[in-house]
Amino acid sequence: MEVVIRRIRPNFFIRLYHGWKVGLSVVLGVCTVGGLYFALYPPQKFGLFNKLITLILIVIIGIFVAYLRGKQKQLPHTIIDELSKENSYSVGFCNTSSLREADEMTRPYFGRGFIPFDQIEQWRLINKKGFIQINNAEGVLCACFVILGLEKSFLDQFTAGRLTEHDIDSSVILPFESMKKQDRIYVSGVVVRNPHTYMGHKRATIMLWTMLQYIKIVFGLRKTRTFYALGLTNESEELLKTVGFRICGNKDQRKDNSNLYRIELDRTKREELLARIGNYSGMVSLHLE
């Protein structure tokens, strides 16, 4: 079923309509309290004119409250506009061109953690099925993430904080078939286009859903696996915490000065995360074979 969202400009009267019940409740409440007060403590001089002014003020308060309530209940313009866009996504493996674009997208956010394209392309050539891109229906690259298997001794040194992402070269990247057998996996290169917008949040959610599908397809769910990721920005750290990652390496004790996070993922944890994220199978087509 296709959902069509029609935009209606939320003018003053529409907002009153959506908040009139709350506004009326406020007017009746004020009148009731005021009536009881005047019944118990009748004023010496309170003529018809003053009563009329008081009633007008109460009505104005009610209208103001109704307007505010109606404004809260309605979706902002930007969200209404965004909801009508990007209703389908395609997931596949990165090529040289899309990886270069994704790498440039990380530059403004990763700072000293930025990995030059020439280096990350060497990673891809070893494990091409570990580099995932998400495009919208217009073919625009919306998000990207990288799943890597690393040689054991290197991963031990990396998780201990003695090595950084810049030390990763093709010699420590495991080929795809070897990566599938590993119990410890490294997640890198996570980037979303326009992350601070509503659409960026939507793309991030799509990316998380896609990542969970990728994990099921590639690794299966028979045993628990540990996934590691660096928190290179405040936003990425918040995202990791929201998903359920926990700090396992403090930045003050690491050469890269970034917090290292980990999560143990099994069938139960994956299903729990999917329940929180939602089902996007009708919106995302996976091409991961």
Phi and psi in degrees as GROMACS dihedral restraints (atoms count N, CA, C in turn):
[ dihedral_restraints ]
;  ai    aj    ak    al  type     phi  dphi    fc
    3     4     5     6     1   -94.1    20    10
    4     5     6     7     1   131.3    20    10
    6     7     8     9     1   -98.3    20    10
    7     8     9    10     1   124.0    20    10
    9    10    11    12     1  -108.5    20    10
   10    11    12    13     1   126.4    20    10
   12    13    14    15     1  -107.3    20    10
   13    14    15    16     1   121.0    20    10
   15    16    17    18     1  -103.1    20    10
   16    17    18    19     1   128.7    20    10
   18    19    20    21     1   -82.8    20    10
   19    20    21    22     1   128.4    20    10
   21    22    23    24     1  -120.3    20    10
   22    23    24    25     1   124.1    20    10
   24    25    26    27     1   -65.0    20    10
   25    26    27    28     1   122.8    20    10
   27    28    29    30     1   -78.8    20    10
   28    29    30    31     1    82.7    20    10
   30    31    32    33     1   -78.6    20    10
   31    32    33    34     1  -178.3    20    10
   33    34    35    36     1   -58.3    20    10
   34    35    36    37     1   -44.8    20    10
   36    37    38    39     1   -72.5    20    10
   37    38    39    40     1   -34.3    20    10
   39    40    41    42     1   -65.0    20    10
   40    41    42    43     1   -40.0    20    10
   42    43    44    45     1   -66.6    20    10
   43    44    45    46     1   -37.3    20    10
   45    46    47    48     1   -62.5    20    10
   46    47    48    49     1   -41.7    20    10
   48    49    50    51     1   -59.8    20    10
   49    50    51    52     1   -41.2    20    10
   51    52    53    54     1   -78.2    20    10
   52    53    54    55     1   -10.2    20    10
   54    55    56    57     1  -124.0    20    10
   55    56    57    58     1    11.1    20    10
   57    58    59    60     1   -65.1    20    10
   58    59    60    61     1   -32.1    20    10
   60    61    62    63     1   -64.2    20    10
   61    62    63    64     1   -43.2    20    10
   63    64    65    66     1   -67.3    20    10
   64    65    66    67     1   -41.9    20    10
   66    67    68    69     1   -61.4    20    10
   67    68    69    70     1   -43.3    20    10
   69    70    71    72     1   -64.0    20    10
   70    71    72    73     1   -39.2    20    10
   72    73    74    75     1   -61.8    20    10
   73    74    75    76     1   -38.6    20    10
   75    76    77    78     1   -66.0    20    10
   76    77    78    79     1   -44.6    20    10
   78    79    80    81     1   -60.4    20    10
   79    80    81    82     1   -47.7    20    10
   81    82    83    84     1   -64.2    20    10
   82    83    84    85     1   -38.5    20    10
   84    85    86    87     1   -65.0    20    10
   85    86    87    88     1   -45.0    20    10
   87    88    89    90     1   -64.1    20    10
   88    89    90    91     1   -42.4    20    10
   90    91    92    93     1   -62.7    20    10
   91    92    93    94     1   -40.2    20    10
   93    94    95    96     1   -65.5    20    10
   94    95    96    97     1   -47.7    20    10
   96    97    98    99     1   -64.4    20    10
   97    98    99   100     1   -42.6    20    10
   99   100   101   102     1   -63.4    20    10
  100   101   102   103     1   -41.5    20    10
  102   103   104   105     1   -62.3    20    10
  103   104   105   106     1   -42.7    20    10
  105   106   107   108     1   -64.7    20    10
  106   107   108   109     1   -39.5    20    10
  108   109   110   111     1   -64.1    20    10
  109   110   111   112     1   -45.8    20    10
  111   112   113   114     1   -68.3    20    10
  112   113   114   115     1   -29.1    20    10
  114   115   116   117     1   -69.1    20    10
  115   116   117   118     1   -36.0    20    10
  117   118   119   120     1   -82.8    20    10
  118   119   120   121     1   -35.6    20    10
  120   121   122   123     1  -129.8    20    10
  121   122   123   124     1    74.9    20    10
  123   124   125   126     1   -63.2    20    10
  124   125   126   127     1   130.9    20    10
  126   127   128   129     1   -72.1    20    10
  127   128   129   130     1   154.1    20    10
  129   130   131   132     1   -69.6    20    10
  130   131   132   133     1   -44.5    20    10
  132   133   134   135     1  -132.4    20    10
  133   134   135   136     1   109.4    20    10
  135   136   137   138     1  -149.9    20    10
  136   137   138   139     1    79.9    20    10
  138   139   140   141     1   -73.2    20    10
  139   140   141   142     1  -177.5    20    10
  141   142   143   144     1   -61.3    20    10
  142   143   144   145     1   -38.9    20    10
  144   145   146   147     1   -61.2    20    10
  145   146   147   148     1   -45.7    20    10
  147   148   149   150     1   -65.0    20    10
  148   149   150   151     1   -37.2    20    10
  150   151   152   153     1   -63.9    20    10
  151   152   153   154     1   -40.6    20    10
  153   154   155   156     1   -65.0    20    10
  154   155   156   157     1   -43.2    20    10
  156   157   158   159     1   -61.9    20    10
  157   158   159   160     1   -43.4    20    10
  159   160   161   162     1   -61.6    20    10
  160   161   162   163     1   -43.1    20    10
  162   163   164   165     1   -63.1    20    10
  163   164   165   166     1   -41.6    20    10
  165   166   167   168     1   -62.4    20    10
  166   167   168   169     1   -42.0    20    10
  168   169   170   171     1   -62.9    20    10
  169   170   171   172     1   -40.4    20    10
  171   172   173   174     1   -64.0    20    10
  172   173   174   175     1   -42.5    20    10
  174   175   176   177     1   -63.6    20    10
  175   176   177   178     1   -40.8    20    10
  177   178   179   180     1   -61.7    20    10
  178   179   180   181     1   -42.5    20    10
  180   181   182   183     1   -60.6    20    10
  181   182   183   184     1   -43.6    20    10
  183   184   185   186     1   -61.6    20    10
  184   185   186   187     1   -42.2    20    10
  186   187   188   189     1   -63.8    20    10
  187   188   189   190     1   -41.3    20    10
  189   190   191   192     1   -62.9    20    10
  190   191   192   193     1   -44.3    20    10
  192   193   194   195     1   -64.6    20    10
  193   194   195   196     1   -41.3    20    10
  195   196   197   198     1   -62.3    20    10
  196   197   198   199     1   -40.7    20    10
  198   199   200   201     1   -62.6    20    10
  199   200   201   202     1   -45.8    20    10
  201   202   203   204     1   -63.5    20    10
  202   203   204   205     1   -41.9    20    10
  204   205   206   207     1   -64.8    20    10
  205   206   207   208     1   -42.6    20    10
  207   208   209   210     1   -63.7    20    10
  208   209   210   211     1   -35.5    20    10
  210   211   212   213     1   -67.3    20    10
  211   212   213   214     1   -37.3    20    10
  213   214   215   216     1   -68.1    20    10
  214   215   216   217     1   -34.4    20    10
  216   217   218   219     1   -77.7    20    10
  217   218   219   220     1   -19.8    20    10
  219   220   221   222     1   -93.4    20    10
  220   221   222   223     1   146.0    20    10
  222   223   224   225     1   -72.3    20    10
  223   224   225   226     1   137.4    20    10
  225   226   227   228     1   -60.5    20    10
  226   227   228   229     1   157.5    20    10
  228   229   230   231     1   -52.5    20    10
  229   230   231   232     1   -46.3    20    10
  231   232   233   234     1   -62.6    20    10
  232   233   234   235     1   -39.9    20    10
  234   235   236   237     1   -69.6    20    10
  235   236   237   238     1   -41.1    20    10
  237   238   239   240     1   -61.0    20    10
  238   239   240   241     1   -42.9    20    10
  240   241   242   243     1   -64.1    20    10
  241   242   243   244     1   -42.9    20    10
  243   244   245   246     1   -67.9    20    10
  244   245   246   247     1   -35.8    20    10
  246   247   248   249     1   -62.6    20    10
  247   248   249   250     1   -24.2    20    10
  249   250   251   252     1   -83.1    20    10
  250   251   252   253     1    -3.6    20    10
  252   253   254   255     1  -110.2    20    10
  253   254   255   256     1   160.9    20    10
  255   256   257   258     1    48.9    20    10
  256   257   258   259     1    65.4    20    10
  258   259   260   261     1   -95.4    20    10
  259   260   261   262     1     3.5    20    10
  261   262   263   264     1  -149.1    20    10
  262   263   264   265     1   145.9    20    10
  264   265   266   267     1  -136.7    20    10
  265   266   267   268     1   153.3    20    10
  267   268   269   270     1  -123.3    20    10
  268   269   270   271     1   133.1    20    10
  270   271   272   273     1  -114.3    20    10
  271   272   273   274     1   131.1    20    10
  273   274   275   276     1  -155.4    20    10
  274   275   276   277     1  -172.0    20    10
  276   277   278   279     1   -88.5    20    10
  277   278   279   280     1   143.0    20    10
  279   280   281   282     1   -66.3    20    10
  280   281   282   283     1   145.9    20    10
  282   283   284   285     1  -109.0    20    10
  283   284   285   286     1  -176.6    20    10
  285   286   287   288     1   -59.3    20    10
  286   287   288   289     1   -43.0    20    10
  288   289   290   291     1   -66.9    20    10
  289   290   291   292     1   -47.9    20    10
  291   292   293   294     1   -68.4    20    10
  292   293   294   295     1   -34.0    20    10
  294   295   296   297     1   -67.2    20    10
  295   296   297   298     1   -38.9    20    10
  297   298   299   300     1   -61.4    20    10
  298   299   300   301     1   -42.7    20    10
  300   301   302   303     1   -65.0    20    10
  301   302   303   304     1   -43.7    20    10
  303   304   305   306     1   -63.9    20    10
  304   305   306   307     1   -39.4    20    10
  306   307   308   309     1   -62.8    20    10
  307   308   309   310     1   -40.5    20    10
  309   310   311   312     1   -66.7    20    10
  310   311   312   313     1   -30.6    20    10
  312   313   314   315     1   -65.0    20    10
  313   314   315   316     1   -27.8    20    10
  315   316   317   318     1   -80.8    20    10
  316   317   318   319     1   -19.5    20    10
  318   319   320   321     1   -54.5    20    10
  319   320   321   322     1   -47.8    20    10
  321   322   323   324     1   -67.3    20    10
  322   323   324   325     1   -18.3    20    10
  324   325   326   327     1  -106.2    20    10
  325   326   327   328     1   -31.4    20    10
  327   328   329   330     1   -84.7    20    10
  328   329   330   331     1   -17.8    20    10
  330   331   332   333     1    57.2    20    10
  331   332   333   334     1  -126.4    20    10
  333   334   335   336     1   -68.0    20    10
  334   335   336   337     1   -13.7    20    10
  336   337   338   339     1   -84.2    20    10
  337   338   339   340     1    -1.8    20    10
  339   340   341   342     1   -64.5    20    10
  340   341   342   343     1   132.0    20    10
  342   343   344   345     1  -105.4    20    10
  343   344   345   346     1   123.5    20    10
  345   346   347   348     1   -58.8    20    10
  346   347   348   349     1   149.6    20    10
  348   349   350   351     1   -59.9    20    10
  349   350   351   352     1   -42.1    20    10
  351   352   353   354     1   -57.0    20    10
  352   353   354   355     1   -36.4    20    10
  354   355   356   357     1   -73.6    20    10
  355   356   357   358     1   -45.5    20    10
  357   358   359   360     1   -71.2    20    10
  358   359   360   361     1   -26.6    20    10
  360   361   362   363     1   -68.1    20    10
  361   362   363   364     1   -33.7    20    10
  363   364   365   366     1   -64.5    20    10
  364   365   366   367     1   -35.2    20    10
  366   367   368   369     1   -61.3    20    10
  367   368   369   370     1   -46.8    20    10
  369   370   371   372     1   -61.8    20    10
  370   371   372   373     1   -37.3    20    10
  372   373   374   375     1   -64.3    20    10
  373   374   375   376     1   -23.7    20    10
  375   376   377   378     1   -82.3    20    10
  376   377   378   379     1   -37.9    20    10
  378   379   380   381     1  -138.4    20    10
  379   380   381   382     1    79.9    20    10
  381   382   383   384     1   -66.5    20    10
  382   383   384   385     1   -24.9    20    10
  384   385   386   387     1   -87.6    20    10
  385   386   387   388     1     8.5    20    10
  387   388   389   390     1   -99.8    20    10
  388   389   390   391     1    -0.6    20    10
  390   391   392   393     1  -113.9    20    10
  391   392   393   394     1   111.6    20    10
  393   394   395   396     1  -113.7    20    10
  394   395   396   397     1   132.7    20    10
  396   397   398   399     1  -118.3    20    10
  397   398   399   400     1   149.5    20    10
  399   400   401   402     1  -124.6    20    10
  400   401   402   403     1   120.8    20    10
  402   403   404   405     1  -117.3    20    10
  403   404   405   406     1   149.6    20    10
  405   406   407   408     1   -84.6    20    10
  406   407   408   409     1  -175.8    20    10
  408   409   410   411     1   -65.0    20    10
  409   410   411   412     1   -23.3    20    10
  411   412   413   414     1   -86.5    20    10
  412   413   414   415     1     0.1    20    10
  414   415   416   417     1    85.9    20    10
  415   416   417   418     1     7.5    20    10
  417   418   419   420     1   -77.2    20    10
  418   419   420   421     1   132.4    20    10
  420   421   422   423     1   -69.4    20    10
  421   422   423   424     1   118.1    20    10
  423   424   425   426     1  -103.3    20    10
  424   425   426   427     1   -30.8    20    10
  426   427   428   429     1  -162.1    20    10
  427   428   429   430     1   161.7    20    10
  429   430   431   432     1  -153.9    20    10
  430   431   432   433     1   146.5    20    10
  432   433   434   435     1  -148.7    20    10
  433   434   435   436     1   159.3    20    10
  435   436   437   438     1  -126.3    20    10
  436   437   438   439     1   132.1    20    10
  438   439   440   441     1  -116.7    20    10
  439   440   441   442     1   120.2    20    10
  441   442   443   444     1  -124.7    20    10
  442   443   444   445     1   142.8    20    10
  444   445   446   447     1  -102.0    20    10
  445   446   447   448     1   129.3    20    10
  447   448   449   450     1  -114.7    20    10
  448   449   450   451     1   146.9    20    10
  450   451   452   453     1   -55.1    20    10
  451   452   453   454     1   137.6    20    10
  453   454   455   456     1   -55.0    20    10
  454   455   456   457     1   -48.2    20    10
  456   457   458   459     1   -64.8    20    10
  457   458   459   460     1   -36.1    20    10
  459   460   461   462     1   -67.3    20    10
  460   461   462   463     1   -45.4    20    10
  462   463   464   465     1   -61.9    20    10
  463   464   465   466     1   -37.2    20    10
  465   466   467   468     1   -60.5    20    10
  466   467   468   469     1   -44.9    20    10
  468   469   470   471     1   -68.5    20    10
  469   470   471   472     1   -36.1    20    10
  471   472   473   474     1   -67.9    20    10
  472   473   474   475     1   -48.2    20    10
  474   475   476   477     1   -66.8    20    10
  475   476   477   478     1   -24.8    20    10
  477   478   479   480     1   -78.4    20    10
  478   479   480   481     1   -10.4    20    10
  480   481   482   483     1    93.1    20    10
  481   482   483   484     1     4.7    20    10
  483   484   485   486     1   -88.9    20    10
  484   485   486   487     1   -14.6    20    10
  486   487   488   489     1  -127.4    20    10
  487   488   489   490     1   160.2    20    10
  489   490   491   492     1  -123.0    20    10
  490   491   492   493     1   175.7    20    10
  492   493   494   495     1   -59.6    20    10
  493   494   495   496     1   -31.3    20    10
  495   496   497   498     1   -66.9    20    10
  496   497   498   499     1   -17.4    20    10
  498   499   500   501     1   -85.5    20    10
  499   500   501   502     1    -8.6    20    10
  501   502   503   504     1   -74.6    20    10
  502   503   504   505     1   124.6    20    10
  504   505   506   507     1  -130.4    20    10
  505   506   507   508     1   179.2    20    10
  507   508   509   510     1   -61.5    20    10
  508   509   510   511     1   -22.3    20    10
  510   511   512   513     1   -72.0    20    10
  511   512   513   514     1   -20.4    20    10
  513   514   515   516     1  -107.7    20    10
  514   515   516   517     1     0.4    20    10
  516   517   518   519     1   -84.7    20    10
  517   518   519   520     1   128.6    20    10
  519   520   521   522     1   -86.1    20    10
  520   521   522   523     1   139.7    20    10
  522   523   524   525     1   -60.3    20    10
  523   524   525   526     1   162.6    20    10
  525   526   527   528     1   -54.8    20    10
  526   527   528   529     1   -48.0    20    10
  528   529   530   531     1   -64.5    20    10
  529   530   531   532     1   -34.5    20    10
  531   532   533   534     1   -73.3    20    10
  532   533   534   535     1   -37.6    20    10
  534   535   536   537     1   -59.6    20    10
  535   536   537   538     1   -39.1    20    10
  537   538   539   540     1   -59.6    20    10
  538   539   540   541     1   -23.0    20    10
  540   541   542   543     1   -92.4    20    10
  541   542   543   544     1    -5.4    20    10
  543   544   545   546     1   -80.5    20    10
  544   545   546   547     1   149.7    20    10
  546   547   548   549     1   -91.1    20    10
  547   548   549   550     1   -19.1    20    10
  549   550   551   552     1  -122.1    20    10
  550   551   552   553     1   127.4    20    10
  552   553   554   555     1  -127.9    20    10
  553   554   555   556     1   144.3    20    10
  555   556   557   558     1  -108.8    20    10
  556   557   558   559     1   130.2    20    10
  558   559   560   561     1  -103.2    20    10
  559   560   561   562     1   126.2    20    10
  561   562   563   564     1  -140.8    20    10
  562   563   564   565     1   174.2    20    10
  564   565   566   567     1    59.0    20    10
  565   566   567   568     1    30.2    20    10
  567   568   569   570     1   -78.2    20    10
  568   569   570   571     1   120.0    20    10
  570   571   572   573     1  -146.9    20    10
  571   572   573   574     1   144.2    20    10
  573   574   575   576     1  -129.2    20    10
  574   575   576   577     1   136.6    20    10
  576   577   578   579     1   -71.6    20    10
  577   578   579   580     1   133.6    20    10
  579   580   581   582     1    51.3    20    10
  580   581   582   583     1    59.5    20    10
  582   583   584   585     1   -65.3    20    10
  583   584   585   586     1   -22.6    20    10
  585   586   587   588     1   -90.3    20    10
  586   587   588   589     1     3.7    20    10
  588   589   590   591     1  -100.0    20    10
  589   590   591   592     1   168.4    20    10
  591   592   593   594     1   -58.8    20    10
  592   593   594   595     1   -42.9    20    10
  594   595   596   597     1   -63.1    20    10
  595   596   597   598     1   -35.2    20    10
  597   598   599   600     1   -62.0    20    10
  598   599   600   601     1   -40.7    20    10
  600   601   602   603     1   -64.3    20    10
  601   602   603   604     1   -39.1    20    10
  603   604   605   606     1   -63.5    20    10
  604   605   606   607     1   -43.9    20    10
  606   607   608   609     1   -63.5    20    10
  607   608   609   610     1   -38.1    20    10
  609   610   611   612     1   -62.9    20    10
  610   611   612   613     1   -39.6    20    10
  612   613   614   615     1   -65.2    20    10
  613   614   615   616     1   -43.5    20    10
  615   616   617   618     1   -59.8    20    10
  616   617   618   619     1   -40.5    20    10
  618   619   620   621     1   -63.6    20    10
  619   620   621   622     1   -43.7    20    10
  621   622   623   624     1   -62.5    20    10
  622   623   624   625     1   -43.9    20    10
  624   625   626   627     1   -60.3    20    10
  625   626   627   628     1   -44.5    20    10
  627   628   629   630     1   -62.2    20    10
  628   629   630   631     1   -40.6    20    10
  630   631   632   633     1   -61.6    20    10
  631   632   633   634     1   -41.0    20    10
  633   634   635   636     1   -67.1    20    10
  634   635   636   637     1   -35.5    20    10
  636   637   638   639     1   -67.2    20    10
  637   638   639   640     1   -41.4    20    10
  639   640   641   642     1   -60.5    20    10
  640   641   642   643     1   -44.3    20    10
  642   643   644   645     1   -61.3    20    10
  643   644   645   646     1   -41.5    20    10
  645   646   647   648     1   -65.4    20    10
  646   647   648   649     1   -44.4    20    10
  648   649   650   651     1   -66.6    20    10
  649   650   651   652     1   -43.7    20    10
  651   652   653   654     1   -84.7    20    10
  652   653   654   655     1   -45.7    20    10
  654   655   656   657     1  -101.6    20    10
  655   656   657   658     1   -19.9    20    10
  657   658   659   660     1    74.5    20    10
  658   659   660   661     1  -179.3    20    10
  660   661   662   663     1  -127.2    20    10
  661   662   663   664     1    19.3    20    10
  663   664   665   666     1   -72.6    20    10
  664   665   666   667     1   -31.3    20    10
  666   667   668   669     1  -134.9    20    10
  667   668   669   670     1   162.2    20    10
  669   670   671   672     1   -77.9    20    10
  670   671   672   673     1   135.8    20    10
  672   673   674   675     1  -124.0    20    10
  673   674   675   676     1   150.5    20    10
  675   676   677   678     1  -104.2    20    10
  676   677   678   679     1   128.7    20    10
  678   679   680   681     1  -114.2    20    10
  679   680   681   682     1   134.0    20    10
  681   682   683   684     1  -112.6    20    10
  682   683   684   685     1   149.3    20    10
  684   685   686   687     1  -156.5    20    10
  685   686   687   688     1   147.0    20    10
  687   688   689   690     1   -90.9    20    10
  688   689   690   691     1   143.2    20    10
  690   691   692   693     1   -95.2    20    10
  691   692   693   694     1    90.2    20    10
  693   694   695   696     1   -84.0    20    10
  694   695   696   697     1   -20.9    20    10
  696   697   698   699     1  -134.8    20    10
  697   698   699   700     1   163.8    20    10
  699   700   701   702     1   -60.8    20    10
  700   701   702   703     1   -39.0    20    10
  702   703   704   705     1   -65.5    20    10
  703   704   705   706     1   -42.1    20    10
  705   706   707   708     1   -67.0    20    10
  706   707   708   709     1   -35.2    20    10
  708   709   710   711     1   -66.1    20    10
  709   710   711   712     1   -41.0    20    10
  711   712   713   714     1   -63.7    20    10
  712   713   714   715     1   -40.2    20    10
  714   715   716   717     1   -64.0    20    10
  715   716   717   718     1   -44.1    20    10
  717   718   719   720     1   -61.1    20    10
  718   719   720   721     1   -43.7    20    10
  720   721   722   723     1   -64.6    20    10
  721   722   723   724     1   -38.7    20    10
  723   724   725   726     1   -64.0    20    10
  724   725   726   727     1   -39.1    20    10
  726   727   728   729     1   -70.7    20    10
  727   728   729   730     1   -28.8    20    10
  729   730   731   732     1   123.5    20    10
  730   731   732   733     1     7.0    20    10
  732   733   734   735     1   -69.2    20    10
  733   734   735   736     1   149.8    20    10
  735   736   737   738     1  -126.6    20    10
  736   737   738   739     1   145.8    20    10
  738   739   740   741     1   -64.1    20    10
  739   740   741   742     1   131.1    20    10
  741   742   743   744     1  -124.3    20    10
  742   743   744   745     1    -2.9    20    10
  744   745   746   747     1  -150.7    20    10
  745   746   747   748     1   113.1    20    10
  747   748   749   750     1   -74.9    20    10
  748   749   750   751     1   138.6    20    10
  750   751   752   753     1   -60.4    20    10
  751   752   753   754     1   -27.6    20    10
  753   754   755   756     1   -69.3    20    10
  754   755   756   757     1   -16.4    20    10
  756   757   758   759     1  -113.1    20    10
  757   758   759   760     1    14.4    20    10
  759   760   761   762     1  -119.9    20    10
  760   761   762   763     1   146.2    20    10
  762   763   764   765     1   -64.8    20    10
  763   764   765   766     1   -31.9    20    10
  765   766   767   768     1   -86.7    20    10
  766   767   768   769     1    -1.0    20    10
  768   769   770   771     1    56.4    20    10
  769   770   771   772     1    33.2    20    10
  771   772   773   774     1  -130.2    20    10
  772   773   774   775     1   144.4    20    10
  774   775   776   777     1   -69.8    20    10
  775   776   777   778     1   136.0    20    10
  777   778   779   780     1  -101.3    20    10
  778   779   780   781     1   132.9    20    10
  780   781   782   783     1  -115.6    20    10
  781   782   783   784     1   157.3    20    10
  783   784   785   786     1  -145.8    20    10
  784   785   786   787     1   155.8    20    10
  786   787   788   789     1  -145.5    20    10
  787   788   789   790     1   138.5    20    10
  789   790   791   792     1   -94.7    20    10
  790   791   792   793     1   118.8    20    10
  792   793   794   795     1  -115.4    20    10
  793   794   795   796     1   121.6    20    10
  795   796   797   798     1  -127.8    20    10
  796   797   798   799     1  -172.1    20    10
  798   799   800   801     1   -59.9    20    10
  799   800   801   802     1   -43.9    20    10
  801   802   803   804     1   -64.2    20    10
  802   803   804   805     1   -45.8    20    10
  804   805   806   807     1   -65.0    20    10
  805   806   807   808     1   -39.8    20    10
  807   808   809   810     1   -62.8    20    10
  808   809   810   811     1   -45.4    20    10
  810   811   812   813     1   -64.2    20    10
  811   812   813   814     1   -35.6    20    10
  813   814   815   816     1   -63.1    20    10
  814   815   816   817     1   -43.9    20    10
  816   817   818   819     1   -66.2    20    10
  817   818   819   820     1   -40.4    20    10
  819   820   821   822     1   -63.3    20    10
  820   821   822   823     1   -37.1    20    10
  822   823   824   825     1   -63.7    20    10
  823   824   825   826     1   -34.5    20    10
  825   826   827   828     1   -77.8    20    10
  826   827   828   829     1   -36.7    20    10
  828   829   830   831     1   -78.7    20    10
  829   830   831   832     1   -40.1    20    10
  831   832   833   834     1   107.6    20    10
  832   833   834   835     1   172.3    20    10
  834   835   836   837     1  -105.1    20    10
  835   836   837   838     1   117.6    20    10
  837   838   839   840     1  -114.7    20    10
  838   839   840   841     1    20.7    20    10
  840   841   842   843     1   -62.2    20    10
  841   842   843   844     1   -29.2    20    10
  843   844   845   846     1   -79.2    20    10
  844   845   846   847     1    -9.1    20    10
  846   847   848   849     1  -110.4    20    10
  847   848   849   850     1   -21.7    20    10
  849   850   851   852     1  -118.5    20    10
  850   851   852   853     1   127.8    20    10
  852   853   854   855     1  -102.8    20    10
  853   854   855   856     1   125.9    20    10
  855   856   857   858     1   -98.7    20    10
  856   857   858   859     1   130.1    20    10
  858   859   860   861     1  -127.2    20    10
  859   860   861   862     1    75.5    20    10
  861   862   863   864     1  -119.5    20    10
  862   863   864   865     1    23.2    20    10
